[in-house]
Amino acid sequence: MIFRDPKEITVKDGDGKEKTFSLSKMTAWDGLEIMSRFPGSILATAVPKISDWEIVQKLQLKIMKYVSVDVNGTLLSLSTQELIDNHCTDWEVLGRLLVAEVEYNNSFFRNGTASSFFGAIARQYLAKISEILIQSLEQSYPQGKPPSTN
């Protein structure tokens, strides 16, 4: 496998021990699929449920094939569950690597634009909610009659 733009990171496990890994850029097709299914993604339309473990596991394995370790000067992709188990000392390391790999491959997270994006979405929703409430309020009062004082 060709690793595009590898970036070394150090990850601590639950016991505070550090291990070095390399993240790499995903292919366009894999990146689109992962971001379309990744929970919390802006592209996610059909987020798999945790009960759909097989789907979640396949997605995680696809992400992890872009994470590698240096073995005698050669980058080894963590593309199987066995390789992941051998090189990730606990589930915390795996979780951190999954998040780091998705962040590395998405400028939306890297450039700090996620918070401004969600802020803009919130403002749009608030404006739409206000518009709907005003229309509803206007329709609830009969035209030409003042509201009752009762």
HELIX and SHEET records of a PDB file:
HELIX    1   1 ALA A   28  ARG A   37  1                                  10    
HELIX    2   2 TRP A   53  MET A   64  1                                  12    
HELIX    3   3 GLN A   81  HIS A   87  1                                   7    
HELIX    4   4 TRP A   91  TYR A  104  1                                  14    
HELIX    5   5 SER A  107  ARG A  110  1                                   4    
HELIX    6   6 THR A  113  SER A  140  1                                  28    
SHEET    1   A 4 ARG A   4  LYS A  12  0                                        
SHEET    2   A 4 GLU A  18  LYS A  25 -1                                        
SHEET    3   A 4 VAL A  67  VAL A  71 -1                                        
SHEET    4   A 4 THR A  74  SER A  77 -1                                        
END                                                                             
